[in-house]
Amino acid sequence: MTRPLLFALGLALMLPIPSSPAAKEDPLIKITLGPSLEIGRRDLLFASISSVCEDEKGDFYVLDRMEFKVHRFSAAGRPIGTFGRKGQGPGDLQASASIVNTSGGELAVLEDLSLVSFFDTEGVFRRRIDLNGRLGLGYVGPDRFYGWVWRPEDKQQILVDGRNATLSTFDVQARDAFSVVLPDESGRAVMFNYASEYYVPEFLFDHNRALSAVGISHRYRIALLDESGREVGRIERDPGPRKLTGRERAYLEQGVLEFVKAKGWPPRVGRELGKKVPETKNAVRAVRISPSRVLVFRFPPDITRRDAPVPVDAFTRRGEFLGEAELPEVPLHVSDKAMYFVRTDADGNVYLVRTEYAMSAAR
């Protein structure tokens, strides 16, 4: 089924700047949101939106993981074409997670499991490489790829080349730090796992225009890599206390209990998983690289507020701190002129919002 694009043009929105005591001592920036374009509300219906990238002309590409397809749009939102289909042959997609516009002018579609497929901007398939055993793949450079691997005790971020040789290792995440092992009714040991973005360490990765960011969410320390995988900058910052309040802890523990109940697990599992909630929340929620900046998104001071704005720190592509501001949510992709957000309507349909923005120093 196809539906026309809806254009929503409105007055530019000036986002508020954090007013906490710590923020007053830091440089402040303004992020002004402008006209927005909505795609996927009428003529075009996405099954999912897992990744977005933009090329040098401003055309953007939307990866629909569940439909095994890439949609191409002009900067004005006009549909240009699609490519991709489900399968295992050349040019087919299986478990695609991200799409990248490479410095060589190609499109790289990266799968959760092992495969990287390259296309030209018209969607014509060029080649594919198989990085067997590497998960959560990300593009770093023409012969450099990000991924992670399972080990007996943890999972680890790595950098590999096109022949699948490990070149560097990064952060690790404990395999069972937020799991519990309990006997079921028959006495058999069963592992139960619950992951919350607020406190379970998650791997961080992003790429845009020949720069990659690699980190882990419980630590505000992000490595910036060039296309060879060499570190060209590092982002490290302490924006203030991250200790959970009593209200936040109760909120997280209740979330565990509701999850366990929905799964039909024994109540004891909820009590044991609730004990795993640490004293502090994670430091970083997400990293987004634009062609001119690196944006680091943190968690709001009160995570129980569903409408709380998201603190965002801006850096140069070498890692120099520029200032902090807020956004209503974390974008899926950021270019120099637009931010791309994924939304869900009342019927559960996902759609894309492309919002123009400008960033400047506060006066």
TORKOL-4160 file (C-alpha; in steps of 0.2 Angstrom, whole numbers, padded with zeros to 4 digits, m for minus):
363
<pt num="1" X="0000" Y="0000" Z="0000"/>
<pt num="2" X="0007" Y="0017" Z="m0004"/>
<pt num="3" X="0003" Y="0034" Z="0005"/>
<pt num="4" X="0008" Y="0053" Z="0000"/>
<pt num="5" X="0021" Y="0061" Z="0011"/>
<pt num="6" X="0015" Y="0074" Z="0023"/>
<pt num="7" X="0025" Y="0090" Z="0026"/>
<pt num="8" X="0024" Y="0099" Z="0042"/>
<pt num="9" X="0031" Y="0116" Z="0042"/>
<pt num="10" X="0031" Y="0127" Z="0058"/>
<pt num="11" X="0040" Y="0140" Z="0067"/>
<pt num="12" X="0057" Y="0136" Z="0073"/>
<pt num="13" X="0059" Y="0130" Z="0090"/>
<pt num="14" X="0072" Y="0136" Z="0102"/>
<pt num="15" X="0076" Y="0122" Z="0114"/>
<pt num="16" X="0079" Y="0126" Z="0132"/>
<pt num="17" X="0097" Y="0124" Z="0140"/>
<pt num="18" X="0100" Y="0114" Z="0155"/>
<pt num="19" X="0099" Y="0125" Z="0171"/>
<pt num="20" X="0108" Y="0113" Z="0184"/>
<pt num="21" X="0122" Y="0121" Z="0194"/>
<pt num="22" X="0135" Y="0110" Z="0185"/>
<pt num="23" X="0129" Y="0116" Z="0168"/>
<pt num="24" X="0130" Y="0134" Z="0172"/>
<pt num="25" X="0149" Y="0133" Z="0172"/>
<pt num="26" X="0150" Y="0125" Z="0155"/>
<pt num="27" X="0148" Y="0132" Z="0138"/>
<pt num="28" X="0130" Y="0133" Z="0132"/>
<pt num="29" X="0124" Y="0130" Z="0114"/>
<pt num="30" X="0108" Y="0133" Z="0105"/>
<pt num="31" X="0100" Y="0120" Z="0094"/>
<pt num="32" X="0086" Y="0127" Z="0084"/>
<pt num="33" X="0074" Y="0115" Z="0076"/>
<pt num="34" X="0065" Y="0121" Z="0060"/>
<pt num="35" X="0053" Y="0114" Z="0047"/>
<pt num="36" X="0050" Y="0095" Z="0048"/>
<pt num="37" X="0045" Y="0082" Z="0035"/>
<pt num="38" X="0036" Y="0067" Z="0039"/>
<pt num="39" X="0037" Y="0051" Z="0028"/>
<pt num="40" X="0027" Y="0035" Z="0031"/>
<pt num="41" X="0010" Y="0042" Z="0037"/>
<pt num="42" X="0000" Y="0039" Z="0021"/>
<pt num="43" X="0006" Y="0033" Z="0004"/>
<pt num="44" X="0022" Y="0024" Z="0011"/>
<pt num="45" X="0021" Y="0012" Z="0025"/>
<pt num="46" X="0037" Y="0006" Z="0033"/>
<pt num="47" X="0037" Y="m0011" Z="0042"/>
<pt num="48" X="0052" Y="m0004" Z="0052"/>
<pt num="49" X="0066" Y="0009" Z="0052"/>
<pt num="50" X="0082" Y="0003" Z="0058"/>
<pt num="51" X="0095" Y="0015" Z="0050"/>
<pt num="52" X="0096" Y="0031" Z="0040"/>
<pt num="53" X="0110" Y="0039" Z="0030"/>
<pt num="54" X="0112" Y="0054" Z="0019"/>
<pt num="55" X="0124" Y="0057" Z="0004"/>
<pt num="56" X="0133" Y="0072" Z="m0001"/>
<pt num="57" X="0118" Y="0078" Z="m0012"/>
<pt num="58" X="0107" Y="0078" Z="0003"/>
<pt num="59" X="0097" Y="0062" Z="m0004"/>
<pt num="60" X="0094" Y="0050" Z="0011"/>
<pt num="61" X="0092" Y="0032" Z="0012"/>
<pt num="62" X="0080" Y="0022" Z="0024"/>
<pt num="63" X="0084" Y="0004" Z="0029"/>
<pt num="64" X="0068" Y="m0006" Z="0032"/>
<pt num="65" X="0075" Y="m0021" Z="0041"/>
<pt num="66" X="0058" Y="m0031" Z="0042"/>
<pt num="67" X="0055" Y="m0028" Z="0023"/>
<pt num="68" X="0073" Y="m0031" Z="0018"/>
<pt num="69" X="0073" Y="m0015" Z="0008"/>
<pt num="70" X="0081" Y="0002" Z="0006"/>
<pt num="71" X="0071" Y="0017" Z="0001"/>
<pt num="72" X="0079" Y="0032" Z="m0007"/>
<pt num="73" X="0072" Y="0050" Z="m0005"/>
<pt num="74" X="0078" Y="0067" Z="m0012"/>
<pt num="75" X="0082" Y="0080" Z="0001"/>
<pt num="76" X="0064" Y="0087" Z="m0002"/>
<pt num="77" X="0057" Y="0070" Z="0003"/>
<pt num="78" X="0052" Y="0064" Z="m0015"/>
<pt num="79" X="0054" Y="0045" Z="m0017"/>
<pt num="80" X="0067" Y="0041" Z="m0029"/>
<pt num="81" X="0068" Y="0022" Z="m0029"/>
<pt num="82" X="0070" Y="0006" Z="m0018"/>
<pt num="83" X="0082" Y="m0009" Z="m0019"/>
<pt num="84" X="0084" Y="m0025" Z="m0009"/>
<pt num="85" X="0075" Y="m0041" Z="m0006"/>
<pt num="86" X="0075" Y="m0055" Z="0006"/>
<pt num="87" X="0087" Y="m0069" Z="0002"/>
<pt num="88" X="0105" Y="m0075" Z="0003"/>
<pt num="89" X="0111" Y="m0071" Z="m0015"/>
<pt num="90" X="0121" Y="m0056" Z="m0021"/>
<pt num="91" X="0112" Y="m0040" Z="m0016"/>
<pt num="92" X="0099" Y="m0049" Z="m0005"/>
<pt num="93" X="0097" Y="m0044" Z="0013"/>
<pt num="94" X="0094" Y="m0055" Z="0028"/>
<pt num="95" X="0096" Y="m0046" Z="0045"/>
<pt num="96" X="0101" Y="m0029" Z="0040"/>
<pt num="97" X="0105" Y="m0017" Z="0054"/>
<pt num="98" X="0113" Y="m0001" Z="0047"/>
<pt num="99" X="0117" Y="0008" Z="0031"/>
<pt num="100" X="0131" Y="0020" Z="0028"/>
<pt num="101" X="0136" Y="0031" Z="0014"/>
<pt num="102" X="0155" Y="0028" Z="0013"/>
<pt num="103" X="0169" Y="0040" Z="0008"/>
<pt num="104" X="0170" Y="0031" Z="m0008"/>
<pt num="105" X="0152" Y="0036" Z="m0013"/>
<pt num="106" X="0145" Y="0018" Z="m0010"/>
<pt num="107" X="0132" Y="0012" Z="0001"/>
<pt num="108" X="0137" Y="m0001" Z="0014"/>
<pt num="109" X="0123" Y="m0012" Z="0021"/>
<pt num="110" X="0128" Y="m0021" Z="0037"/>
<pt num="111" X="0120" Y="m0036" Z="0044"/>
<pt num="112" X="0119" Y="m0041" Z="0062"/>
<pt num="113" X="0127" Y="m0057" Z="0057"/>
<pt num="114" X="0143" Y="m0057" Z="0047"/>
<pt num="115" X="0138" Y="m0050" Z="0030"/>
<pt num="116" X="0142" Y="m0032" Z="0023"/>
<pt num="117" X="0135" Y="m0028" Z="0006"/>
<pt num="118" X="0140" Y="m0014" Z="m0005"/>
<pt num="119" X="0129" Y="m0005" Z="m0018"/>
<pt num="120" X="0131" Y="0011" Z="m0028"/>
<pt num="121" X="0119" Y="0025" Z="m0024"/>
<pt num="122" X="0107" Y="0019" Z="m0037"/>
<pt num="123" X="0105" Y="0002" Z="m0028"/>
<pt num="124" X="0116" Y="m0008" Z="m0040"/>
<pt num="125" X="0125" Y="m0022" Z="m0030"/>
<pt num="126" X="0144" Y="m0022" Z="m0031"/>
<pt num="127" X="0151" Y="m0034" Z="m0019"/>
<pt num="128" X="0149" Y="m0043" Z="m0002"/>
<pt num="129" X="0161" Y="m0049" Z="0011"/>
<pt num="130" X="0158" Y="m0062" Z="0025"/>
<pt num="131" X="0165" Y="m0058" Z="0042"/>
<pt num="132" X="0160" Y="m0074" Z="0050"/>
<pt num="133" X="0157" Y="m0074" Z="0069"/>
<pt num="134" X="0156" Y="m0055" Z="0070"/>
<pt num="135" X="0140" Y="m0048" Z="0077"/>
<pt num="136" X="0132" Y="m0031" Z="0076"/>
<pt num="137" X="0143" Y="m0025" Z="0062"/>
<pt num="138" X="0148" Y="m0007" Z="0059"/>
<pt num="139" X="0157" Y="0002" Z="0044"/>
<pt num="140" X="0174" Y="0010" Z="0049"/>
<pt num="141" X="0183" Y="0011" Z="0032"/>
<pt num="142" X="0185" Y="0002" Z="0016"/>
<pt num="143" X="0195" Y="m0012" Z="0024"/>
<pt num="144" X="0190" Y="m0009" Z="0042"/>
<pt num="145" X="0174" Y="m0015" Z="0051"/>
<pt num="146" X="0167" Y="m0014" Z="0069"/>
<pt num="147" X="0159" Y="m0029" Z="0078"/>
<pt num="148" X="0158" Y="m0038" Z="0094"/>
<pt num="149" X="0161" Y="m0057" Z="0098"/>
<pt num="150" X="0155" Y="m0068" Z="0112"/>
<pt num="151" X="0168" Y="m0075" Z="0124"/>
<pt num="152" X="0165" Y="m0088" Z="0138"/>
<pt num="153" X="0164" Y="m0074" Z="0151"/>
<pt num="154" X="0159" Y="m0058" Z="0141"/>
<pt num="155" X="0156" Y="m0050" Z="0124"/>
<pt num="156" X="0170" Y="m0039" Z="0117"/>
<pt num="157" X="0170" Y="m0025" Z="0104"/>
<pt num="158" X="0183" Y="m0027" Z="0091"/>
<pt num="159" X="0190" Y="m0020" Z="0075"/>
<pt num="160" X="0193" Y="m0032" Z="0060"/>
<pt num="161" X="0199" Y="m0030" Z="0042"/>
<pt num="162" X="0191" Y="m0037" Z="0026"/>
<pt num="163" X="0199" Y="m0054" Z="0029"/>
<pt num="164" X="0191" Y="m0055" Z="0046"/>
<pt num="165" X="0207" Y="m0053" Z="0056"/>
<pt num="166" X="0206" Y="m0044" Z="0073"/>
<pt num="167" X="0216" Y="m0028" Z="0073"/>
<pt num="168" X="0210" Y="m0020" Z="0089"/>
<pt num="169" X="0200" Y="m0023" Z="0104"/>
<pt num="170" X="0189" Y="m0011" Z="0114"/>
<pt num="171" X="0177" Y="m0012" Z="0129"/>
<pt num="172" X="0169" Y="m0028" Z="0136"/>
<pt num="173" X="0152" Y="m0032" Z="0143"/>
<pt num="174" X="0150" Y="m0045" Z="0157"/>
<pt num="175" X="0140" Y="m0060" Z="0150"/>
<pt num="176" X="0129" Y="m0063" Z="0165"/>
<pt num="177" X="0131" Y="m0047" Z="0176"/>
<pt num="178" X="0112" Y="m0043" Z="0175"/>
<pt num="179" X="0106" Y="m0061" Z="0174"/>
<pt num="180" X="0101" Y="m0074" Z="0188"/>
<pt num="181" X="0101" Y="m0093" Z="0187"/>
<pt num="182" X="0087" Y="m0101" Z="0196"/>
<pt num="183" X="0080" Y="m0119" Z="0196"/>
<pt num="184" X="0063" Y="m0121" Z="0187"/>
<pt num="185" X="0049" Y="m0133" Z="0193"/>
<pt num="186" X="0059" Y="m0148" Z="0188"/>
<pt num="187" X="0075" Y="m0142" Z="0197"/>
<pt num="188" X="0084" Y="m0138" Z="0180"/>
<pt num="189" X="0095" Y="m0122" Z="0181"/>
<pt num="190" X="0088" Y="m0108" Z="0170"/>
<pt num="191" X="0096" Y="m0091" Z="0166"/>
<pt num="192" X="0084" Y="m0076" Z="0166"/>
<pt num="193" X="0091" Y="m0060" Z="0159"/>
<pt num="194" X="0084" Y="m0042" Z="0159"/>
<pt num="195" X="0093" Y="m0027" Z="0151"/>
<pt num="196" X="0089" Y="m0009" Z="0155"/>
<pt num="197" X="0097" Y="0005" Z="0145"/>
<pt num="198" X="0098" Y="0015" Z="0161"/>
<pt num="199" X="0110" Y="0004" Z="0170"/>
<pt num="200" X="0116" Y="m0011" Z="0159"/>
<pt num="201" X="0132" Y="m0006" Z="0150"/>
<pt num="202" X="0128" Y="m0006" Z="0131"/>
<pt num="203" X="0141" Y="m0005" Z="0117"/>
<pt num="204" X="0141" Y="0012" Z="0108"/>
<pt num="205" X="0145" Y="0014" Z="0089"/>
<pt num="206" X="0142" Y="0027" Z="0075"/>
<pt num="207" X="0150" Y="0032" Z="0059"/>
<pt num="208" X="0148" Y="0047" Z="0047"/>
<pt num="209" X="0159" Y="0054" Z="0034"/>
<pt num="210" X="0175" Y="0044" Z="0037"/>
<pt num="211" X="0174" Y="0045" Z="0057"/>
<pt num="212" X="0169" Y="0032" Z="0069"/>
<pt num="213" X="0165" Y="0033" Z="0088"/>
<pt num="214" X="0167" Y="0018" Z="0099"/>
<pt num="215" X="0163" Y="0017" Z="0117"/>
<pt num="216" X="0152" Y="0009" Z="0131"/>
<pt num="217" X="0137" Y="0017" Z="0140"/>
<pt num="218" X="0143" Y="0016" Z="0158"/>
<pt num="219" X="0158" Y="0026" Z="0155"/>
<pt num="220" X="0160" Y="0044" Z="0147"/>
<pt num="221" X="0175" Y="0039" Z="0137"/>
<pt num="222" X="0173" Y="0038" Z="0118"/>
<pt num="223" X="0187" Y="0034" Z="0105"/>
<pt num="224" X="0186" Y="0043" Z="0088"/>
<pt num="225" X="0193" Y="0033" Z="0074"/>
<pt num="226" X="0198" Y="0037" Z="0056"/>
<pt num="227" X="0195" Y="0025" Z="0042"/>
<pt num="228" X="0211" Y="0015" Z="0045"/>
<pt num="229" X="0205" Y="0012" Z="0063"/>
<pt num="230" X="0218" Y="0024" Z="0071"/>
<pt num="231" X="0212" Y="0034" Z="0085"/>
<pt num="232" X="0212" Y="0053" Z="0080"/>
<pt num="233" X="0203" Y="0059" Z="0095"/>
<pt num="234" X="0195" Y="0055" Z="0112"/>
<pt num="235" X="0180" Y="0061" Z="0121"/>
<pt num="236" X="0180" Y="0061" Z="0140"/>
<pt num="237" X="0169" Y="0071" Z="0152"/>
<pt num="238" X="0162" Y="0071" Z="0169"/>
<pt num="239" X="0145" Y="0081" Z="0167"/>
<pt num="240" X="0140" Y="0078" Z="0185"/>
<pt num="241" X="0132" Y="0065" Z="0198"/>
<pt num="242" X="0124" Y="0049" Z="0191"/>
<pt num="243" X="0118" Y="0042" Z="0207"/>
<pt num="244" X="0100" Y="0035" Z="0206"/>
<pt num="245" X="0088" Y="0043" Z="0218"/>
<pt num="246" X="0076" Y="0033" Z="0228"/>
<pt num="247" X="0062" Y="0037" Z="0216"/>
<pt num="248" X="0072" Y="0032" Z="0201"/>
<pt num="249" X="0077" Y="0015" Z="0209"/>
<pt num="250" X="0059" Y="0011" Z="0214"/>
<pt num="251" X="0054" Y="0015" Z="0195"/>
<pt num="252" X="0068" Y="0003" Z="0189"/>
<pt num="253" X="0063" Y="m0011" Z="0201"/>
<pt num="254" X="0045" Y="m0009" Z="0196"/>
<pt num="255" X="0050" Y="m0011" Z="0178"/>
<pt num="256" X="0059" Y="m0027" Z="0182"/>
<pt num="257" X="0044" Y="m0034" Z="0191"/>
<pt num="258" X="0032" Y="m0029" Z="0176"/>
<pt num="259" X="0044" Y="m0037" Z="0164"/>
<pt num="260" X="0045" Y="m0053" Z="0173"/>
<pt num="261" X="0026" Y="m0054" Z="0175"/>
<pt num="262" X="0023" Y="m0051" Z="0157"/>
<pt num="263" X="0036" Y="m0065" Z="0153"/>
<pt num="264" X="0027" Y="m0077" Z="0165"/>
<pt num="265" X="0043" Y="m0080" Z="0175"/>
<pt num="266" X="0042" Y="m0085" Z="0193"/>
<pt num="267" X="0040" Y="m0070" Z="0205"/>
<pt num="268" X="0057" Y="m0074" Z="0213"/>
<pt num="269" X="0066" Y="m0070" Z="0197"/>
<pt num="270" X="0059" Y="m0052" Z="0198"/>
<pt num="271" X="0065" Y="m0050" Z="0216"/>
<pt num="272" X="0083" Y="m0057" Z="0212"/>
<pt num="273" X="0084" Y="m0046" Z="0196"/>
<pt num="274" X="0079" Y="m0031" Z="0206"/>
<pt num="275" X="0094" Y="m0033" Z="0217"/>
<pt num="276" X="0105" Y="m0031" Z="0202"/>
<pt num="277" X="0100" Y="m0013" Z="0200"/>
<pt num="278" X="0116" Y="m0003" Z="0203"/>
<pt num="279" X="0119" Y="0013" Z="0213"/>
<pt num="280" X="0121" Y="0024" Z="0197"/>
<pt num="281" X="0114" Y="0026" Z="0180"/>
<pt num="282" X="0124" Y="0024" Z="0164"/>
<pt num="283" X="0134" Y="0039" Z="0158"/>
<pt num="284" X="0130" Y="0039" Z="0139"/>
<pt num="285" X="0114" Y="0035" Z="0131"/>
<pt num="286" X="0119" Y="0037" Z="0112"/>
<pt num="287" X="0133" Y="0044" Z="0101"/>
<pt num="288" X="0129" Y="0052" Z="0084"/>
<pt num="289" X="0141" Y="0059" Z="0072"/>
<pt num="290" X="0137" Y="0073" Z="0059"/>
<pt num="291" X="0149" Y="0078" Z="0045"/>
<pt num="292" X="0155" Y="0092" Z="0057"/>
<pt num="293" X="0152" Y="0087" Z="0075"/>
<pt num="294" X="0150" Y="0073" Z="0087"/>
<pt num="295" X="0134" Y="0073" Z="0098"/>
<pt num="296" X="0134" Y="0063" Z="0115"/>
<pt num="297" X="0117" Y="0060" Z="0122"/>
<pt num="298" X="0115" Y="0058" Z="0141"/>
<pt num="299" X="0101" Y="0052" Z="0152"/>
<pt num="300" X="0090" Y="0065" Z="0160"/>
<pt num="301" X="0092" Y="0070" Z="0178"/>
<pt num="302" X="0075" Y="0061" Z="0182"/>
<pt num="303" X="0073" Y="0046" Z="0172"/>
<pt num="304" X="0055" Y="0043" Z="0179"/>
<pt num="305" X="0049" Y="0058" Z="0168"/>
<pt num="306" X="0044" Y="0051" Z="0151"/>
<pt num="307" X="0043" Y="0069" Z="0143"/>
<pt num="308" X="0060" Y="0074" Z="0150"/>
<pt num="309" X="0072" Y="0082" Z="0138"/>
<pt num="310" X="0088" Y="0073" Z="0133"/>
<pt num="311" X="0104" Y="0082" Z="0138"/>
<pt num="312" X="0116" Y="0083" Z="0123"/>
<pt num="313" X="0135" Y="0087" Z="0123"/>
<pt num="314" X="0142" Y="0094" Z="0107"/>
<pt num="315" X="0161" Y="0091" Z="0102"/>
<pt num="316" X="0171" Y="0094" Z="0087"/>
<pt num="317" X="0176" Y="0079" Z="0076"/>
<pt num="318" X="0193" Y="0079" Z="0086"/>
<pt num="319" X="0184" Y="0078" Z="0103"/>
<pt num="320" X="0185" Y="0096" Z="0109"/>
<pt num="321" X="0170" Y="0101" Z="0119"/>
<pt num="322" X="0159" Y="0114" Z="0112"/>
<pt num="323" X="0144" Y="0115" Z="0124"/>
<pt num="324" X="0128" Y="0107" Z="0130"/>
<pt num="325" X="0110" Y="0109" Z="0126"/>
<pt num="326" X="0094" Y="0098" Z="0126"/>
<pt num="327" X="0083" Y="0089" Z="0113"/>
<pt num="328" X="0066" Y="0081" Z="0115"/>
<pt num="329" X="0073" Y="0064" Z="0110"/>
<pt num="330" X="0088" Y="0055" Z="0102"/>
<pt num="331" X="0089" Y="0056" Z="0083"/>
<pt num="332" X="0092" Y="0040" Z="0073"/>
<pt num="333" X="0104" Y="0050" Z="0062"/>
<pt num="334" X="0111" Y="0068" Z="0061"/>
<pt num="335" X="0118" Y="0077" Z="0045"/>
<pt num="336" X="0124" Y="0095" Z="0044"/>
<pt num="337" X="0106" Y="0101" Z="0041"/>
<pt num="338" X="0094" Y="0088" Z="0047"/>
<pt num="339" X="0090" Y="0076" Z="0061"/>
<pt num="340" X="0081" Y="0060" Z="0058"/>
<pt num="341" X="0069" Y="0054" Z="0071"/>
<pt num="342" X="0058" Y="0038" Z="0071"/>
<pt num="343" X="0041" Y="0039" Z="0078"/>
<pt num="344" X="0026" Y="0028" Z="0081"/>
<pt num="345" X="0008" Y="0033" Z="0078"/>
<pt num="346" X="m0007" Y="0028" Z="0088"/>
<pt num="347" X="m0010" Y="0013" Z="0077"/>
<pt num="348" X="0008" Y="0006" Z="0080"/>
<pt num="349" X="0014" Y="0012" Z="0063"/>
<pt num="350" X="0032" Y="0018" Z="0062"/>
<pt num="351" X="0037" Y="0033" Z="0052"/>
<pt num="352" X="0051" Y="0045" Z="0049"/>
<pt num="353" X="0053" Y="0063" Z="0054"/>
<pt num="354" X="0067" Y="0073" Z="0045"/>
<pt num="355" X="0069" Y="0090" Z="0055"/>
<pt num="356" X="0080" Y="0104" Z="0049"/>
<pt num="357" X="0091" Y="0111" Z="0063"/>
<pt num="358" X="0104" Y="0124" Z="0067"/>
<pt num="359" X="0117" Y="0124" Z="0080"/>
<pt num="360" X="0126" Y="0140" Z="0087"/>
<pt num="361" X="0134" Y="0146" Z="0103"/>
<pt num="362" X="0122" Y="0154" Z="0116"/>
<pt num="363" X="0123" Y="0172" Z="0119"/>
